[in-house]
Amino acid sequence: MVEWIAGLVLLAIGIAGILWIERRRFYRRNPAGLQVYRSFGASLTTGTFETVALLIFRLVALAGLSGLALGAFKTFG
């Protein structure tokens, strides 16, 4: 039972984080579809932060899926 709950929580956190980053990217775009930054430094720090955060959130979502799979194997297997 714990695997199901932990899996769902981790999956929800991972999906919410991915959507948050993608929303930030969406609202930073201009009418031509290009991302607009205040400065070169802002583009570097934002790009680095978002890349690392996406990697972490994807790993969290993957851990959530693994937890759900483990719970399913324990319950049905």
N, C-alpha and C positions, 0 to 999 in steps of 0.2 A: 504494500500500500504506500509506503514511503517513497518508493521509486516512482510511482505514478504522480504523486504530488510534487516531488522535487523535479521530475521531468517536465511537468506542465508549467511550473514556476520558471524554470530555467528557459524553456522554450518561449514563454511569454516575454520574459526580460530580453532575450535575444532578438525576437521579432520587433518588439517595441524600440529597441536601440537601433536596429537597422532602419526602421521607418523614420526615426528621429533624424538620423544622419542624412538619409535620402531627402527628407523634407527640407533640411537646411540647404542642401545642394539645389533643390528645386527653386526655392525662394531667392537664391543668390543669382539666378540667371536673368539676363536682360532679354528684350524682345527677340534678339537674334539667336538666343540659345546659348550664349557664352556666359561663363561665370564671371562676375564682377567683384573685384577686391579693392580695398582702399589703398593698398601698397603691395610691393613685391614681398616684403616680409610677412604681411598678413596672408598672402597666398601660400607661402611656404609653411607657416605654422598651421594654418587651417587645413591645408592638404595633408600634412603629416599627421595631425591630430585625428582627422577623419579617417585616414587610411588605417591607423593603429586601432581606433575605436571600432571600425567595421570588422577588422580581423578578430578583435576580442568578442564582439557581439555575435559574430558567426560561430566562433568556437563555443560560446555559451549556448547558442541555439542547438548546435551539434551535440553538446553534452545533454541538453534537454531531450533531444530525440533518442540519444543513447539510454537515458534513464527510462523513457517510455518503452523502449524496446526491451530493456532489462525487466521492467515490470510486467510486460506482456509475456516474456519467456517464463518468468516465475509463476505467473498466474495460469497461463494456458499450456505451458510446456512441461 
